[in-house]
Amino acid sequence: MNTVTRAHLAEHIYTQVGLSRNESADLLESVLERLALALQAGDSVKISGFGTFSVRQKGRRIGRNPKTGVEVPILPRSVLVFRPSQVLKARVNGQEPGTEDDAA
């Protein structure tokens, strides 16, 4: 299984859109920067037919070191959450978007 990299995405933009390789890479970086800035500001980013990225706040809690069993505080933090769209879920499961498999 291959990993999709920025280079792969930029190359795909280059071949599909017809921009130069440098322009394709700049366009990709611009889009990724916009997504990161929106998430950093606490906004959700919805990509229709793909999914929604959002930032969720996790509160302070007590954790346990599995090796020693010692309780340690886990400080509050922000976590990135991705919720795939129904279209993406269907494609991953080899179905046509919009059709439901009742056997599952």
N, CA, C and O atoms as a GROMACS GRO file, in nm:
protein
  416
    1MET      N    1   0.085  -0.118   0.000
    1MET     CA    2   0.000   0.000   0.000
    1MET      C    3   0.089   0.124   0.000
    1MET      O    4   0.183   0.134   0.079
    2ASN      N    5   0.060   0.216  -0.087
    2ASN     CA    6   0.140   0.338  -0.099
    2ASN      C    7   0.082   0.450  -0.014
    2ASN      O    8  -0.038   0.455   0.012
    3THR      N    9   0.171   0.537   0.029
    3THR     CA   10   0.130   0.656   0.102
    3THR      C   11   0.117   0.772   0.004
    3THR      O   12   0.203   0.791  -0.081
    4VAL      N   13   0.009   0.848   0.016
    4VAL     CA   14  -0.009   0.966  -0.068
    4VAL      C   15   0.072   1.079  -0.005
    4VAL      O   16   0.050   1.114   0.111
    5THR      N   17   0.164   1.135  -0.080
    5THR     CA   18   0.249   1.242  -0.030
    5THR      C   19   0.216   1.374  -0.098
    5THR      O   20   0.141   1.379  -0.195
    6ARG      N   21   0.273   1.480  -0.045
    6ARG     CA   22   0.256   1.611  -0.109
    6ARG      C   23   0.308   1.607  -0.252
    6ARG      O   24   0.248   1.666  -0.342
    7ALA      N   25   0.420   1.539  -0.271
    7ALA     CA   26   0.477   1.529  -0.406
    7ALA      C   27   0.382   1.459  -0.502
    7ALA      O   28   0.367   1.501  -0.616
    8HIS      N   29   0.317   1.350  -0.456
    8HIS     CA   30   0.220   1.281  -0.539
    8HIS      C   31   0.102   1.372  -0.573
    8HIS      O   32   0.057   1.376  -0.688
    9LEU      N   33   0.052   1.443  -0.474
    9LEU     CA   34  -0.061   1.533  -0.498
    9LEU      C   35  -0.024   1.644  -0.594
    9LEU      O   36  -0.100   1.676  -0.686
   10ALA      N   37   0.094   1.704  -0.575
   10ALA     CA   38   0.138   1.812  -0.663
   10ALA      C   39   0.156   1.760  -0.805
   10ALA      O   40   0.121   1.830  -0.901
   11GLU      N   41   0.208   1.640  -0.821
   11GLU     CA   42   0.225   1.581  -0.954
   11GLU      C   43   0.090   1.556  -1.020
   11GLU      O   44   0.075   1.576  -1.140
   12HIS      N   45  -0.006   1.512  -0.941
   12HIS     CA   46  -0.140   1.488  -0.995
   12HIS      C   47  -0.205   1.619  -1.040
   12HIS      O   48  -0.269   1.625  -1.145
   13ILE      N   49  -0.187   1.723  -0.962
   13ILE     CA   50  -0.238   1.855  -1.001
   13ILE      C   51  -0.172   1.898  -1.132
   13ILE      O   52  -0.238   1.950  -1.222
   14TYR      N   53  -0.041   1.877  -1.141
   14TYR     CA   54   0.034   1.912  -1.262
   14TYR      C   55  -0.022   1.841  -1.385
   14TYR      O   56  -0.040   1.904  -1.489
   15THR      N   57  -0.048   1.711  -1.374
   15THR     CA   58  -0.094   1.636  -1.491
   15THR      C   59  -0.241   1.662  -1.524
   15THR      O   60  -0.279   1.658  -1.641
   16GLN      N   61  -0.324   1.689  -1.422
   16GLN     CA   62  -0.467   1.705  -1.446
   16GLN      C   63  -0.508   1.847  -1.480
   16GLN      O   64  -0.598   1.868  -1.561
   17VAL      N   65  -0.443   1.945  -1.419
   17VAL     CA   66  -0.485   2.084  -1.435
   17VAL      C   67  -0.404   2.155  -1.543
   17VAL      O   68  -0.456   2.242  -1.613
   18GLY      N   69  -0.278   2.118  -1.555
   18GLY     CA   70  -0.196   2.180  -1.658
   18GLY      C   71  -0.112   2.296  -1.609
   18GLY      O   72  -0.050   2.366  -1.689
   19LEU      N   73  -0.108   2.317  -1.478
   19LEU     CA   74  -0.018   2.419  -1.424
   19LEU      C   75   0.124   2.365  -1.429
   19LEU      O   76   0.144   2.245  -1.446
   20SER      N   77   0.221   2.453  -1.414
   20SER     CA   78   0.359   2.406  -1.408
   20SER      C   79   0.379   2.329  -1.278
   20SER      O   80   0.296   2.336  -1.187
   21ARG      N   81   0.488   2.256  -1.269
   21ARG     CA   82   0.513   2.180  -1.145
   21ARG      C   83   0.527   2.273  -1.026
   21ARG      O   84   0.476   2.243  -0.918
   22ASN      N   85   0.594   2.385  -1.043
   22ASN     CA   86   0.609   2.480  -0.933
   22ASN      C   87   0.475   2.540  -0.893
   22ASN      O   88   0.446   2.553  -0.774
   23GLU      N   89   0.394   2.577  -0.991
   23GLU     CA   90   0.261   2.633  -0.962
   23GLU      C   91   0.172   2.530  -0.893
   23GLU      O   92   0.094   2.564  -0.804
   24SER      N   93   0.183   2.403  -0.935
   24SER     CA   94   0.105   2.297  -0.874
   24SER      C   95   0.145   2.279  -0.728
   24SER      O   96   0.058   2.265  -0.641
   25ALA      N   97   0.274   2.279  -0.701
   25ALA     CA   98   0.323   2.265  -0.564
   25ALA      C   99   0.280   2.385  -0.480
   25ALA      O  100   0.240   2.368  -0.364
   26ASP      N  101   0.287   2.505  -0.536
   26ASP     CA  102   0.245   2.626  -0.464
   26ASP      C  103   0.095   2.623  -0.434
   26ASP      O  104   0.053   2.662  -0.325
   27LEU      N  105   0.015   2.577  -0.530
   27LEU     CA  106  -0.129   2.567  -0.510
   27LEU      C  107  -0.160   2.468  -0.396
   27LEU      O  108  -0.241   2.498  -0.309
   28LEU      N  109  -0.097   2.354  -0.398
   28LEU     CA  110  -0.118   2.255  -0.293
   28LEU      C  111  -0.079   2.311  -0.157
   28LEU      O  112  -0.153   2.294  -0.060
   29GLU      N  113   0.037   2.375  -0.149
   29GLU     CA  114   0.082   2.434  -0.021
   29GLU      C  115  -0.016   2.541   0.028
   29GLU      O  116  -0.041   2.552   0.148
   30SER      N  117  -0.070   2.619  -0.065
   30SER     CA  118  -0.166   2.722  -0.029
   30SER      C  119  -0.294   2.662   0.029
   30SER      O  120  -0.346   2.712   0.129
   31VAL      N  121  -0.343   2.556  -0.033
   31VAL     CA  122  -0.464   2.489   0.016
   31VAL      C  123  -0.439   2.429   0.154
   31VAL      O  124  -0.522   2.446   0.244
   32LEU      N  125  -0.328   2.360   0.172
   32LEU     CA  126  -0.297   2.299   0.300
   32LEU      C  127  -0.277   2.404   0.409
   32LEU      O  128  -0.318   2.384   0.524
   33GLU      N  129  -0.216   2.516   0.374
   33GLU     CA  130  -0.196   2.625   0.470
   33GLU      C  131  -0.330   2.683   0.513
   33GLU      O  132  -0.350   2.712   0.631
   34ARG      N  133  -0.422   2.700   0.418
   34ARG     CA  134  -0.557   2.751   0.450
   34ARG      C  135  -0.630   2.658   0.546
   34ARG      O  136  -0.693   2.702   0.641
   35LEU      N  137  -0.620   2.526   0.518
   35LEU     CA  138  -0.684   2.427   0.605
   35LEU      C  139  -0.625   2.435   0.746
   35LEU      O  140  -0.699   2.436   0.845
   36ALA      N  141  -0.493   2.441   0.755
   36ALA     CA  142  -0.427   2.446   0.886
   36ALA      C  143  -0.465   2.572   0.962
   36ALA      O  144  -0.489   2.566   1.083
   37LEU      N  145  -0.469   2.686   0.894
   37LEU     CA  146  -0.504   2.812   0.961
   37LEU      C  147  -0.648   2.810   1.012
   37LEU      O  148  -0.676   2.859   1.122
   38ALA      N  149  -0.739   2.753   0.933
   38ALA     CA  150  -0.879   2.744   0.976
   38ALA      C  151  -0.892   2.656   1.099
   38ALA      O  152  -0.963   2.690   1.193
   39LEU      N  153  -0.823   2.542   1.099
   39LEU     CA  154  -0.828   2.452   1.215
   39LEU      C  155  -0.762   2.515   1.336
   39LEU      O  156  -0.809   2.499   1.449
   40GLN      N  157  -0.654   2.587   1.314
   40GLN     CA  158  -0.584   2.656   1.423
   40GLN      C  159  -0.674   2.760   1.487
   40GLN      O  160  -0.667   2.783   1.608
   41ALA      N  161  -0.759   2.823   1.407
   41ALA     CA  162  -0.852   2.924   1.457
   41ALA      C  163  -0.974   2.862   1.525
   41ALA      O  164  -1.058   2.933   1.580
   42GLY      N  165  -0.983   2.728   1.522
   42GLY     CA  166  -1.096   2.661   1.586
   42GLY      C  167  -1.214   2.636   1.495
   42GLY      O  168  -1.318   2.589   1.540
   43ASP      N  169  -1.199   2.667   1.366
   43ASP     CA  170  -1.307   2.644   1.271
   43ASP      C  171  -1.305   2.501   1.221
   43ASP      O  172  -1.201   2.435   1.222
   44SER      N  173  -1.421   2.452   1.177
   44SER     CA  174  -1.429   2.322   1.112
   44SER      C  175  -1.404   2.341   0.963
   44SER      O  176  -1.435   2.445   0.907
   45VAL      N  177  -1.347   2.238   0.901
   45VAL     CA  178  -1.323   2.241   0.757
   45VAL      C  179  -1.399   2.124   0.696
   45VAL      O  180  -1.368   2.008   0.722
   46LYS      N  181  -1.500   2.156   0.613
   46LYS     CA  182  -1.581   2.052   0.550
   46LYS      C  183  -1.546   2.046   0.402
   46LYS      O  184  -1.550   2.146   0.332
   47ILE      N  185  -1.510   1.926   0.357
   47ILE     CA  186  -1.483   1.902   0.215
   47ILE      C  187  -1.594   1.810   0.167
   47ILE      O  188  -1.598   1.692   0.203
   48SER      N  189  -1.684   1.864   0.087
   48SER     CA  190  -1.802   1.792   0.042
   48SER      C  191  -1.762   1.661  -0.026
   48SER      O  192  -1.674   1.659  -0.112
   49GLY      N  193  -1.828   1.553   0.012
   49GLY     CA  194  -1.800   1.422  -0.045
   49GLY      C  195  -1.676   1.355   0.012
   49GLY      O  196  -1.643   1.244  -0.028
   50PHE      N  197  -1.608   1.421   0.105
   50PHE     CA  198  -1.487   1.364   0.165
   50PHE      C  199  -1.503   1.352   0.316
   50PHE      O  200  -1.496   1.242   0.370
   51GLY      N  201  -1.524   1.465   0.384
   51GLY     CA  202  -1.541   1.460   0.528
   51GLY      C  203  -1.520   1.595   0.593
   51GLY      O  204  -1.502   1.696   0.525
   52THR      N  205  -1.521   1.595   0.725
   52THR     CA  206  -1.507   1.717   0.802
   52THR      C  207  -1.393   1.703   0.903
   52THR      O  208  -1.386   1.606   0.978
   53PHE      N  209  -1.305   1.802   0.902
   53PHE     CA  210  -1.198   1.812   1.000
   53PHE      C  211  -1.242   1.914   1.104
   53PHE      O  212  -1.293   2.020   1.068
   54SER      N  213  -1.222   1.884   1.231
   54SER     CA  214  -1.255   1.980   1.336
   54SER      C  215  -1.160   1.960   1.453
   54SER      O  216  -1.092   1.858   1.465
   55VAL      N  217  -1.158   2.061   1.539
   55VAL     CA  218  -1.074   2.057   1.658
   55VAL      C  219  -1.165   2.039   1.778
   55VAL      O  220  -1.264   2.112   1.793
   56ARG      N  221  -1.132   1.943   1.864
   56ARG     CA  222  -1.211   1.915   1.983
   56ARG      C  223  -1.123   1.937   2.105
   56ARG      O  224  -1.003   1.907   2.104
   57GLN      N  225  -1.183   1.988   2.210
   57GLN     CA  226  -1.110   2.012   2.334
   57GLN      C  227  -1.128   1.892   2.427
   57GLN      O  228  -1.240   1.848   2.451
   58LYS      N  229  -1.018   1.841   2.478
   58LYS     CA  230  -1.023   1.733   2.577
   58LYS      C  231  -0.986   1.793   2.712
   58LYS      O  232  -0.890   1.869   2.723
   59GLY      N  233  -1.061   1.758   2.811
   59GLY     CA  234  -1.038   1.812   2.944
   59GLY      C  235  -0.929   1.738   3.020
   59GLY      O  236  -0.875   1.637   2.975
   60ARG      N  237  -0.898   1.793   3.136
   60ARG     CA  238  -0.799   1.731   3.224
   60ARG      C  239  -0.855   1.599   3.276
   60ARG      O  240  -0.974   1.589   3.307
   61ARG      N  241  -0.768   1.498   3.284
   61ARG     CA  242  -0.811   1.370   3.338
   61ARG      C  243  -0.691   1.300   3.399
   61ARG      O  244  -0.577   1.342   3.383
   62ILE      N  245  -0.720   1.195   3.469
   62ILE     CA  246  -0.615   1.117   3.534
   62ILE      C  247  -0.588   0.994   3.447
   62ILE      O  248  -0.680   0.920   3.411
   63GLY      N  249  -0.461   0.974   3.414
   63GLY     CA  250  -0.419   0.856   3.339
   63GLY      C  251  -0.335   0.767   3.427
   63GLY      O  252  -0.304   0.802   3.541
   64ARG      N  253  -0.298   0.653   3.375
   64ARG     CA  254  -0.218   0.559   3.453
   64ARG      C  255  -0.105   0.508   3.366
   64ARG      O  256  -0.126   0.467   3.252
   65ASN      N  257   0.017   0.511   3.420
   65ASN     CA  258   0.132   0.455   3.352
   65ASN      C  259   0.113   0.302   3.350
   65ASN      O  260   0.109   0.240   3.456
   66PRO      N  261   0.102   0.242   3.230
   66PRO     CA  262   0.073   0.099   3.225
   66PRO      C  263   0.186   0.012   3.280
   66PRO      O  264   0.163  -0.101   3.324
   67LYS      N  265   0.307   0.064   3.278
   67LYS     CA  266   0.421  -0.015   3.326
   67LYS      C  267   0.431  -0.015   3.478
   67LYS      O  268   0.457  -0.119   3.540
   68THR      N  269   0.409   0.102   3.539
   68THR     CA  270   0.427   0.114   3.683
   68THR      C  271   0.295   0.122   3.760
   68THR      O  272   0.292   0.096   3.880
   69GLY      N  273   0.187   0.157   3.692
   69GLY     CA  274   0.057   0.171   3.758
   69GLY      C  275   0.040   0.303   3.830
   69GLY      O  276  -0.062   0.324   3.897
   70VAL      N  277   0.138   0.393   3.818
   70VAL     CA  278   0.132   0.522   3.886
   70VAL      C  279   0.034   0.614   3.812
   70VAL      O  280   0.036   0.624   3.689
   71GLU      N  281  -0.053   0.680   3.889
   71GLU     CA  282  -0.147   0.775   3.829
   71GLU      C  283  -0.074   0.904   3.796
   71GLU      O  284   0.006   0.954   3.874
   72VAL      N  285  -0.104   0.958   3.676
   72VAL     CA  286  -0.045   1.084   3.631
   72VAL      C  287  -0.154   1.172   3.572
   72VAL      O  288  -0.245   1.121   3.506
   73PRO      N  289  -0.148   1.302   3.595
   73PRO     CA  290  -0.249   1.390   3.535
   73PRO      C  291  -0.220   1.410   3.386
   73PRO      O  292  -0.106   1.429   3.346
   74ILE      N  293  -0.326   1.407   3.306
   74ILE     CA  294  -0.316   1.438   3.164
   74ILE      C  295  -0.379   1.575   3.147
   74ILE      O  296  -0.497   1.594   3.176
   75LEU      N  297  -0.301   1.669   3.099
   75LEU     CA  298  -0.345   1.808   3.090
   75LEU      C  299  -0.447   1.828   2.978
   75LEU      O  300  -0.450   1.748   2.884
   76PRO      N  301  -0.530   1.932   2.987
   76PRO     CA  302  -0.625   1.961   2.879
   76PRO      C  303  -0.550   1.990   2.749
   76PRO      O  304  -0.442   2.048   2.749
   77ARG      N  305  -0.611   1.949   2.638
   77ARG     CA  306  -0.546   1.972   2.509
   77ARG      C  307  -0.649   1.972   2.397
   77ARG      O  308  -0.764   1.931   2.416
   78SER      N  309  -0.605   2.018   2.282
   78SER     CA  310  -0.687   2.017   2.162
   78SER      C  311  -0.646   1.897   2.077
   78SER      O  312  -0.528   1.866   2.065
   79VAL      N  313  -0.745   1.830   2.018
   79VAL     CA  314  -0.718   1.717   1.930
   79VAL      C  315  -0.789   1.738   1.797
   79VAL      O  316  -0.898   1.796   1.792
   80LEU      N  317  -0.727   1.692   1.692
   80LEU     CA  318  -0.785   1.701   1.557
   80LEU      C  319  -0.872   1.578   1.534
   80LEU      O  320  -0.830   1.465   1.559
   81VAL      N  321  -0.994   1.601   1.486
   81VAL     CA  322  -1.090   1.494   1.462
   81VAL      C  323  -1.130   1.498   1.315
   81VAL      O  324  -1.154   1.605   1.259
   82PHE      N  325  -1.137   1.379   1.253
   82PHE     CA  326  -1.185   1.369   1.114
   82PHE      C  327  -1.306   1.279   1.112
   82PHE      O  328  -1.303   1.167   1.162
   83ARG      N  329  -1.415   1.330   1.052
   83ARG     CA  330  -1.536   1.250   1.034
   83ARG      C  331  -1.559   1.232   0.885
   83ARG      O  332  -1.590   1.328   0.816
   84PRO      N  333  -1.544   1.111   0.834
   84PRO     CA  334  -1.562   1.089   0.691
   84PRO      C  335  -1.708   1.105   0.650
   84PRO      O  336  -1.799   1.079   0.729
   85SER      N  337  -1.728   1.148   0.526
   85SER     CA  338  -1.864   1.162   0.475
   85SER      C  339  -1.920   1.024   0.440
   85SER      O  340  -1.845   0.926   0.430
   86GLN      N  341  -2.050   1.017   0.421
   86GLN     CA  342  -2.112   0.891   0.380
   86GLN      C  343  -2.060   0.846   0.244
   86GLN      O  344  -2.046   0.727   0.219
   87VAL      N  345  -2.031   0.943   0.156
   87VAL     CA  346  -1.979   0.912   0.023
   87VAL      C  347  -1.843   0.843   0.035
   87VAL      O  348  -1.819   0.742  -0.030
   88LEU      N  349  -1.755   0.897   0.118
   88LEU     CA  350  -1.622   0.838   0.137
   88LEU      C  351  -1.634   0.700   0.202
   88LEU      O  352  -1.564   0.607   0.161
   89LYS      N  353  -1.720   0.686   0.301
   89LYS     CA  354  -1.739   0.556   0.366
   89LYS      C  355  -1.784   0.451   0.264
   89LYS      O  356  -1.734   0.339   0.265
   90ALA      N  357  -1.877   0.489   0.177
   90ALA     CA  358  -1.927   0.395   0.076
   90ALA      C  359  -1.816   0.355  -0.020
   90ALA      O  360  -1.803   0.237  -0.054
   91ARG      N  361  -1.736   0.451  -0.064
   91ARG     CA  362  -1.627   0.421  -0.157
   91ARG      C  363  -1.522   0.330  -0.095
   91ARG      O  364  -1.472   0.239  -0.160
   92VAL      N  365  -1.490   0.354   0.032
   92VAL     CA  366  -1.392   0.270   0.102
   92VAL      C  367  -1.443   0.127   0.113
   92VAL      O  368  -1.365   0.032   0.108
   93ASN      N  369  -1.574   0.111   0.127
   93ASN     CA  370  -1.634  -0.022   0.140
   93ASN      C  371  -1.672  -0.083   0.005
   93ASN      O  372  -1.738  -0.186   0.001
   94GLY      N  373  -1.629  -0.020  -0.105
   94GLY     CA  374  -1.653  -0.075  -0.238
   94GLY      C  375  -1.794  -0.063  -0.287
   94GLY      O  376  -1.836  -0.138  -0.376
   95GLN      N  377  -1.870   0.030  -0.232
   95GLN     CA  378  -2.009   0.050  -0.272
   95GLN      C  379  -2.021   0.178  -0.352
   95GLN      O  380  -1.934   0.265  -0.347
   96GLU      N  381  -2.128   0.187  -0.426
   96GLU     CA  382  -2.160   0.312  -0.493
   96GLU      C  383  -2.212   0.410  -0.389
   96GLU      O  384  -2.292   0.370  -0.304
   97PRO      N  385  -2.170   0.536  -0.394
   97PRO     CA  386  -2.224   0.634  -0.298
   97PRO      C  387  -2.375   0.643  -0.309
   97PRO      O  388  -2.432   0.648  -0.418
   98GLY      N  389  -2.440   0.644  -0.192
   98GLY     CA  390  -2.586   0.657  -0.190
   98GLY      C  391  -2.657   0.523  -0.177
   98GLY      O  392  -2.777   0.520  -0.152
   99THR      N  393  -2.584   0.412  -0.194
   99THR     CA  394  -2.646   0.281  -0.176
   99THR      C  395  -2.605   0.225  -0.041
   99THR      O  396  -2.488   0.236  -0.002
  100GLU      N  397  -2.697   0.167   0.029
  100GLU     CA  398  -2.669   0.110   0.161
  100GLU      C  399  -2.674  -0.041   0.151
  100GLU      O  400  -2.761  -0.097   0.084
  101ASP      N  401  -2.582  -0.108   0.216
  101ASP     CA  402  -2.581  -0.252   0.222
  101ASP      C  403  -2.648  -0.295   0.352
  101ASP      O  404  -2.592  -0.275   0.460
  102ASP      N  405  -2.768  -0.354   0.344
  102ASP     CA  406  -2.844  -0.391   0.463
  102ASP      C  407  -2.791  -0.517   0.529
  102ASP      O  408  -2.832  -0.549   0.641
  103ALA      N  409  -2.701  -0.589   0.464
  103ALA     CA  410  -2.649  -0.713   0.520
  103ALA      C  411  -2.548  -0.688   0.632
  103ALA      O  412  -2.515  -0.781   0.706
  104ALA      N  413  -2.499  -0.567   0.646
  104ALA     CA  414  -2.397  -0.539   0.746
  104ALA      C  415  -2.449  -0.525   0.882
  104ALA      O  416  -2.373  -0.501   0.975
   0.00000   0.00000   0.00000
